[in-house]
Amino acid sequence: MHADEVHLDAPLVGRLIARRFPRWAGLPVRRLASSGTENAMFRLGGDLLVRLPRRPNAVPDVTHEQRWLPRLGPLLPVAVPEPLGIGGPDDLFPWPWSVYRWLEGTNPAAGAVREPRRLAADLGAFVRALRLIDPQDGPPGYRAGPLQARDEPTRAAVAELGGRIDTDAVIAHWERALDAPAHAGPGVWAHGDLSPGNVLVDGGRLSAVIDFGCAGVGDPAVDLIAAWNLLPAAARDTFREAVGADDAEWARGRGWALSISLIQLPYYWDTNPALVENSRHVIAEILTETG
């Protein structure tokens, strides 16, 4: 636990619900396992989910979702979190929190996707629909700026990893991504964190996308990271075609996937096995590619 992280458990969440939303008081509360690092999630009864920030730096994402999900959700082809209740800070809990409708589905595992081409097409349709939403007044995306801004922290992570990765090969792939032409058009909406933990599937199909804390307007190439952090190589062309990514955007997307994984790997090496495993998977997948 970080020094600034608050203790969250089912009894506390039950008290928060009873105080703020008496109509849901008495419903069973159960903490859910998650590889997420910023928020804790609790199932409330059979139809609701409570999501609370664990520490101060996660609070802006909570208010961000509360503002933008009602605007984005109705325009997307799959379910996204629907805020049903907004809790405010009080003496029991110091920050805002949310109650969402429960979304059915499970997180897919990289390398074990049941119907990869179908999922690739569904993910591509989601990304494309998000890009078509009017970006006017949309906030700048957390990960929607130029890839070059990631150069220093990416190289620092490579140096920190030392011999635990093939440094020369990783740097060569990273520099190839940096050489790709920058995004030239107007900014569009991007989710910003299409990792396996933020994707839900049901019956082999994409059923929902969650965690819009990074969503915003800018270069949407970051949403191509799903090609490497989730989809197998044989399904990547299906995803790329569904999105409509050209060579430059695909190269930037690969660079985003590589940078995110390289930075996550040393940071979470001893604390988050799921993120470490996925980061290693992404790096290995990218190092097998030549184009």
N, C-alpha and C positions, 0 to 999 in steps of 0.2 A: 504494500500500500504506500502511495506517495504521502509525503508529509502533509500536504494540503487536501488529501482525499478524505471525504466524510464517510462514516460507517453507515451502510444502508442494509436493512434486513426486512423481512416480511412483516414483523410486528409494527415497525415504524411506518411502513407504507400503508398498512391497515389503518393506523391512527390518522395519517394524512388524508386518506380517502374518507374516513368517517367525519373528519372535521370539514373538509372542503366540499365533498360530494356525498351528502347523507343518503341519496338514493342508491348508492352502491355500497353503503356500509354493510358489513357482514359477509360480503362475498369473499371466498377464499383467495388468499394471496400466496403466490409461489414464485420464488426467484428463478430466473431462467439462466442457464449457462450461456456464455457468449464470449467470443474472442475479441469483442469490441473493447477499446481501451478508455473511452471517455464517458460512457453512460452505463447505468445499470437498468435491467429490464425485469419486470415482474408481471406474471399473468394474473389478471384479476377476473375471477369467475371464469366463464367459458368464452366470453365474447370481447374481453377488453385486455389492453396492455398498458402498463404504467412504465414510463421511461423518465429516469431522473439523472441529471448530471452528477458525476462522481467528484468533480473538483471544479474550481472556478473557471479554468480555461475552456471548459465544455459548455458553459452557460450561453455564450453567444449562439452556438449551434441550436440550442433549444428554442430561443426566441426567433431565430432565423426560420426554422421549420414551422413554427406556429404562424409566422407571417406568410410564407410562400407556398406551403403545401396546399392550402385551400385554392390557390390560384392555379397551380400546376396540375394537381391531381385529376380534375375533370377532363383535361386535355390529353391524357396519356392512355395508352392502350392496355395497360395492366394496372392492378391495384397499387396504391402507394399509401403510406400512413395517413389516416384521416383523424385530425385532432377533434376529439369529442369533449374534452375538458382541459382547462388550463389552470394549474395550481400556482399560487404565488408564494413567495418567501414568507416564513413566519418563524416562531420560536422553535418549531420542530425541525424545520429544514430551511436552509438559508437562501435557496435559489428557486427560480421558476422550474416547473416540471409539467409533464403532459400525460393525458390519458388518450389512448388511441383505440380504434377498433381493431380487434384481433385479426390478423391476416394468416390464412392457411398456407402451408407450404414448408419446405425444409431447405436448408442451405445445401447447394450442390458442392461436391468435392472435386477439386481439380484432378484430372486424370481418371475420374470415375463418373463422368456425366452420362446419364442413361441414354439420352437421344441428342447427341451433340449438335448435329446439323439443325435439328428443330429448335433447340435452345439458342443456337447462333442466330437463326433467323428471327426469333422472338426478341433477343437482345438488340439486334440491329434495328428492328422496328421500333423498339422503345427509344433508342438513341435518336433515331431519325425524327420521331414524333416530338421529342423534347426539343430538338433543334428548331422545329417549326413554330414553337411557341413565341409569341411576340416578346422580344427582349427589352422593350421599352421600360425604363425604370428598374430593370433587373439589377441586382447587385453584382459587382465584379466577382467572378468565381475564385474560390480559394486556390484552385489548381488550374486556372484557365489563363494564366499569363504566359509569357514566352518561356520556352524550354531552357534558354540560355541562363535564365535566372537561377536555375537549379545546378549550375555547373560547380560552383564552389562546394556546396554541401554534399553533392554526389561524389566528388573527388575526395573529400574529407572522409566520407564513409568507406570508400575503397581503401584508402590508406589505413583506416582503423581495422578493417577486416584482414589486412595483411595476407598471409598465405592461405587463409581459409577459402579464398576464391582464386580463379585464374585472372590475376590483375591485368595482364597485358590484353587478354581477349576482351575483358569487360570494358576497359578504357577504349579499345578500338571500336566496339559497338556503340559506346556512348558518344564518341567523337563523330561517328557516322550520323547519329541522330542529330547532333548539334549542327551538322552541315546541311540538314534539310531546310528548304525554303520555309520562312515563317508564314504564319496564317495571314493572308492578305485581305480577306473580306471583313465584313462587320462581325462583331461578337455575337454569339448565339448561346443559348442555354446549354449547360453541361451538368451532369450529375456530380462528377468529380471524384467519386470513390466507388466505382463499379467493381468491388471485390466480391469474392464468393460469399462472405459474411453478410453482404447487403443485397443478395439476390435470393429469392425464394422460388422454388419449383414445385410443381404438383403434377403428377402423371407425366413427367418428362417435359412439360411445358413451363415457360416462365409465368408465374402466377402473381408476383409482386416484386417491387424494388423498394428498399427501405433506406433510411439514413440519408437525408438530403442536407445534412449540415454543411457540406462542401459545395452545394449547388450554386451556380451563378453563371454570369455571362462572360464570354471571352473566346479563346481558342478552344474548340470542343474536342481537339485531338486526345485529350486526357481520357475521354470515355472509351477509347479503343483499348485501354489496358485489359479489358475483359478477354481480349483475344489471347493473352498470354497467362493471365492469372487464373483462368477458368477453362477456356476452351482448348481442346486438343488441336494439333497442327492441321489435321484433316478438315476441321470445321472452320478454320479462320477465313478462308475465302468466302464462305457463305455469309459470315458476319460482316466482312468488309464490303461485299456487294450490297447487303441489306442497308448498311450505313451510307454507302456511296463515297467512301474515302479514296482520294487520289494518292499517288505515290508519296508526295510530300507529307500529307497528313498521316499516312500509315507509318512513315518513318518517325514522325514526332510522337505518335502514339506508342510505338515501340520504345522510344526514348523515355517517355513518361513511365511506362511499366518498369523499365530497368532502373530508373532513378528512384522511384518509390520503393522498390524492393531493396536496393542497395542501402538506402537510408534506414529503412525499417530493420534490416538484418542485424547490425551491431546494436541498435538501440534496444531491441526486444530479445536479444540472444538468450538471456537468462530468465526472462519473465513471461514471454508469450509464445509457447511452442507452436501454436497454430499459425501465427503470423510468420514466424521464422521458417516453418516448413513451406508455406506458400511462397515466401520471398525466395527461398532456395530453388523452388520449382520454377518460378518465373525466370530467374537468372539462367538456369540450365536450359530452359526452352529457347531463350533468346540466343544463347551461345551456340545452339545447333543451327541457327539460321545464317544464311549468307547474303540474303538480299534485303 
